[in-house]
Amino acid sequence: MALQLSASAATVPPPRPTPPPPPAPIGQPGCNTTCGHVSVPYPFGYGPSRCYWPGLNLTCDTSHGHPPRLLLGDGTLRVAEISLSSETVRVVPTGLIIDTTGDLTSPGWNASVEFGRGFREHGYLLSARNELIVTGCNVVATLSADIVGEETTKIVSGCASFCTKSDHEDVGYIYDHHEASYTAAFLASSGVPNRAQARWLYSGNHTLEQTDMPVSVVVMEQGWIDNPRKTAEETDEFDEDAPPLLLDFAVAQGLPPHSKGNSNCSQDVHRMVCKSEHSDCVAPVAGYTCHCKDGFEGNPYLAGAGGCQGELPLHSTVHLEVQYKYIKYMCVPV
């Protein structure tokens, strides 16, 4: 009896997909690079001193429940986002608003609010993408700053809101809902914000104005007052009722100062600060900043895999220019 053997072709399993490469590091080895929902790229950091450039140290506060809060300076500023490409830190401040809701002010009322040490001691500068917002009737507000390179504090801009009194007592004040825009010739990158002040435009009794329209003054990111919900949804760290503020940052401590009006970095400073071989160094008004060369992306402050990598399509190339910035101030007598 003959035996017939049959062989079946072995089934070869399909190749397993290649796992994606791990994300490029954004901080120094062994350092935490997140706090709550916020990414913390070098030169920022918290924890051991090797994790950040001197002066750009932050605090990850875990004492107020979950998620942790990333704080700048003395804790009066909560960090919501750090952008190396735009060289800004988006923060949610506390105590930077003048609000008289529910209070009747005296005829000689003059309110003043100082900015915290988070500004003054750490050298962050007010970004050009902020607005000074005033609500109320017949009120003038000013913003003062410590000018870089000068020893005096100067008023850098201000605006006023006006209301017309009605001839009919039951109407009160007539409000102009048209937004008046003002542009101040103030270099945003040269001033450390010091304080905001507000006062009545003229002496006398202001009970009617105060009753109809409480006074408030705040410095906030441009566009937030027009669409706070959209801005709040951009990051989990935002509260719709908490106006954000943009700060410019630069690496400064431990580095030689550059000459006024010169936006170029020396070769020594470039090597010390901008570690990526595909990075450029620029010198704004105070300190130095780095960015990736055209066609590259990543962290210009890091060498190796975390630095500026790859060539991007031309349409994705980001062109950065160092230029003087002007703040647009807005009065809103709503």
C-alpha positions in Angstrom: 0.0 0.0 0.0 1.5 3.2 -1.1 1.4 6.2 1.2 0.9 9.6 -0.3 2.2 12.6 1.6 0.8 16.0 1.1 2.5 19.2 2.2 0.7 22.4 2.7 2.4 25.7 2.3 3.3 27.3 5.6 1.4 30.5 6.3 3.9 33.4 6.8 2.5 36.1 9.2 2.6 39.7 7.9 5.5 41.8 9.2 4.8 43.7 12.3 4.6 47.5 11.8 7.6 49.4 12.9 6.9 51.3 16.1 7.1 55.0 15.8 10.3 56.6 17.1 10.2 58.0 20.6 9.6 61.8 20.7 12.6 64.0 20.6 13.7 65.2 24.1 12.9 68.8 24.9 14.9 69.1 28.1 18.2 68.0 29.7 18.7 64.3 30.4 17.1 63.1 33.7 15.0 66.3 34.0 11.2 66.6 34.2 9.8 68.3 31.2 6.1 68.5 32.1 4.1 70.0 34.9 0.4 69.3 34.8 -0.7 69.9 31.3 2.3 72.2 30.4 5.4 71.2 28.6 8.6 72.7 30.0 11.4 72.9 27.3 14.9 73.8 28.1 16.2 76.5 28.8 13.2 76.5 31.2 13.0 73.9 33.9 12.5 73.0 37.5 14.2 70.8 40.1 18.0 70.5 40.0 19.9 73.5 38.7 21.3 71.5 35.7 17.7 71.3 34.4 17.4 75.0 33.5 19.4 78.1 32.5 19.9 80.4 35.5 17.0 82.8 35.8 14.6 80.6 33.9 13.8 78.3 36.7 10.1 77.6 37.4 8.2 75.9 40.2 5.9 72.9 39.8 3.4 73.3 42.6 1.7 70.1 43.7 0.2 71.5 46.9 -3.1 72.7 45.3 -4.4 69.3 44.1 -4.4 67.8 40.7 -3.2 68.8 38.1 0.0 70.5 39.4 0.5 74.2 38.5 3.6 75.6 36.9 4.5 78.9 38.5 6.9 81.7 37.6 8.8 83.8 40.0 7.0 84.5 43.4 3.9 82.5 42.4 1.8 85.4 41.2 2.1 84.1 37.6 0.8 80.7 36.6 2.4 79.5 33.4 0.0 78.2 30.8 2.3 77.8 27.8 6.0 78.2 26.8 6.7 78.8 23.1 10.4 78.7 22.1 9.6 79.6 18.5 7.7 82.8 19.4 10.0 83.4 22.4 7.1 84.0 24.7 5.6 82.7 27.9 1.8 82.8 28.3 0.8 83.3 31.9 -2.3 83.8 33.9 -1.6 86.5 36.5 -3.3 87.3 39.8 -3.7 90.7 41.4 -3.0 92.6 38.2 -6.5 94.0 37.7 -8.2 97.1 39.2 -11.8 96.2 39.8 -14.3 98.5 41.7 -17.4 96.3 41.2 -19.6 96.9 44.2 -17.5 99.7 45.6 -18.2 103.4 45.4 -15.0 105.3 45.1 -14.3 108.8 46.5 -14.0 111.9 44.3 -10.2 111.8 44.6 -10.0 108.1 43.8 -6.6 106.9 42.4 -6.0 103.2 42.2 -2.7 101.6 41.7 -1.6 97.9 41.3 2.0 96.8 41.2 3.2 93.9 39.1 4.7 91.0 41.1 8.4 90.1 41.5 7.8 87.5 38.8 8.3 90.4 36.4 10.8 92.6 38.1 13.3 90.1 39.5 13.4 87.7 36.6 13.6 90.2 33.7 10.6 89.1 31.6 9.4 91.8 29.3 5.9 92.7 28.2 5.1 91.2 24.8 3.8 93.4 22.0 0.8 91.1 21.8 -0.9 92.6 24.9 -3.6 95.2 25.4 -4.4 97.7 28.1 -8.1 97.4 28.6 -10.2 100.0 30.5 -13.9 99.7 31.2 -15.9 102.4 33.0 -17.0 106.0 32.5 -14.7 109.0 32.5 -11.6 107.1 33.7 -8.0 107.4 32.6 -5.5 104.5 33.1 -1.7 104.4 32.6 0.9 101.7 32.4 4.4 102.3 33.6 7.5 100.2 33.1 11.2 100.1 34.1 13.0 100.8 30.8 16.0 98.6 30.1 19.2 100.5 30.2 17.7 103.4 32.3 17.3 103.8 36.0 13.9 105.6 36.0 10.3 104.3 35.7 8.4 105.8 32.8 4.7 105.9 31.8 4.8 103.9 28.6 1.2 104.3 27.5 -2.4 105.1 28.7 -5.9 105.4 27.5 -9.2 106.9 28.7 -12.9 106.0 28.4 -15.6 108.7 28.1 -19.3 108.7 28.6 -21.8 111.4 27.9 -24.3 112.3 30.6 -28.0 112.2 29.6 -30.3 115.1 30.2 -32.9 112.6 31.5 -32.2 111.5 35.1 -33.7 108.1 34.5 -31.3 107.3 31.7 -28.0 108.1 33.4 -25.0 107.9 31.2 -25.0 107.2 27.5 -22.2 104.8 26.5 -20.3 104.7 23.3 -20.0 101.1 22.3 -17.5 101.8 19.6 -14.0 100.6 20.5 -11.4 103.3 20.4 -7.9 102.0 19.4 -4.6 103.7 20.4 -1.1 102.9 19.2 1.8 104.0 21.5 5.3 104.4 20.2 6.6 102.2 23.0 9.2 99.5 22.4 7.6 96.4 23.9 10.9 94.6 24.2 12.5 97.3 26.3 10.3 97.6 29.3 9.7 95.5 32.4 6.1 96.3 33.5 5.9 98.0 36.9 2.4 99.1 37.7 -1.1 100.0 36.3 -2.9 103.0 37.6 -6.4 104.5 37.2 -8.1 107.7 38.3 -11.1 109.8 37.4 -10.7 112.2 34.5 -12.1 115.1 36.5 -12.9 115.9 40.1 -16.4 115.8 41.6 -19.0 113.3 42.5 -18.8 110.1 40.4 -21.5 108.0 42.1 -23.6 107.8 39.0 -20.8 106.7 36.8 -19.7 104.1 39.3 -23.2 102.8 39.7 -23.8 102.4 36.0 -20.4 101.1 35.0 -17.8 99.8 37.5 -14.2 100.6 36.7 -11.8 97.9 35.8 -8.3 98.0 34.3 -6.2 95.0 33.1 -3.4 94.2 30.8 -4.1 91.0 28.8 -3.3 89.2 25.6 -4.6 90.7 22.4 -7.9 89.2 21.2 -8.9 87.7 24.6 -11.6 90.3 25.3 -13.1 89.7 21.9 -13.3 85.9 22.2 -12.3 84.6 25.7 -13.8 81.1 25.1 -11.6 80.5 22.0 -8.5 81.6 23.9 -9.4 79.5 26.9 -9.9 76.4 24.8 -6.3 76.6 23.3 -4.9 75.1 26.5 -6.2 73.2 29.5 -4.5 75.7 31.7 -6.9 78.6 30.9 -9.9 79.8 32.8 -12.4 81.6 30.7 -12.6 84.3 33.4 -8.8 84.7 33.9 -7.3 86.9 31.2 -3.9 85.6 30.0 -0.8 87.8 29.5 2.2 87.3 27.1 5.8 87.8 28.3 8.9 87.9 26.1 11.8 86.0 27.5 15.6 85.8 26.8 18.6 84.0 28.2 20.7 86.6 30.0 22.3 85.5 33.3 25.9 84.6 33.1 26.3 86.1 29.6 28.1 89.3 28.6 25.8 92.2 27.7 25.6 93.2 24.1 25.9 96.7 22.7 22.7 98.7 22.3 21.2 98.5 18.9 23.2 95.4 17.9 21.1 92.3 17.3 24.0 90.0 16.6 25.5 87.4 19.0 29.2 86.9 19.4 30.5 83.4 18.5 31.2 82.7 22.1 27.6 83.5 23.2 26.3 81.4 20.3 28.3 78.4 21.3 27.2 78.8 25.0 23.5 79.3 24.4 22.4 77.8 21.0 23.7 74.2 21.3 22.1 72.8 18.1 24.4 72.9 15.1 21.4 74.0 13.0 20.5 77.1 15.1 21.0 80.8 14.9 21.4 83.3 17.8 19.9 86.8 18.0 20.2 89.5 20.6 17.0 91.4 21.4 17.0 94.4 23.7 17.9 92.3 26.8 19.6 88.9 26.7 19.8 86.4 23.8 17.5 83.9 22.1 17.9 81.0 19.7 15.9 79.7 16.8 16.3 76.9 14.3 17.6 77.6 10.8 15.2 77.7 7.9 14.0 74.2 7.1 14.7 72.7 10.6 12.6 72.4 13.8 13.2 71.4 17.3 14.8 72.9 20.4 17.7 75.2 19.4 19.0 75.3 23.0 19.8 71.5 22.9 22.4 69.5 21.1 21.8 66.1 19.5 18.4 64.5 19.0 16.6 67.2 20.9 18.0 70.0 18.8 16.9 71.4 15.4 16.3 68.4 13.2 15.3 67.4 9.6 14.5 69.5 6.6 11.0 70.7 6.4 9.1 71.5 3.1 9.7 75.0 2.0 6.1 75.9 2.7 6.6 74.9 6.4 9.7 77.0 6.9 9.4 79.6 9.6 11.2 82.9 9.0 11.9 84.9 12.1 13.0 88.5 12.1 14.2 90.6 15.0 12.5 94.0 14.8 11.1 96.7 17.0 7.7 96.1 18.3 4.9 98.5 19.2 2.1 97.8 21.6 -1.5 98.5 20.6 -3.5 99.8 23.5 -7.3 99.6 23.5 -9.9 101.5 25.6 -13.2 99.7 25.8 -16.0 101.9 27.3 -18.8 99.3 27.0 
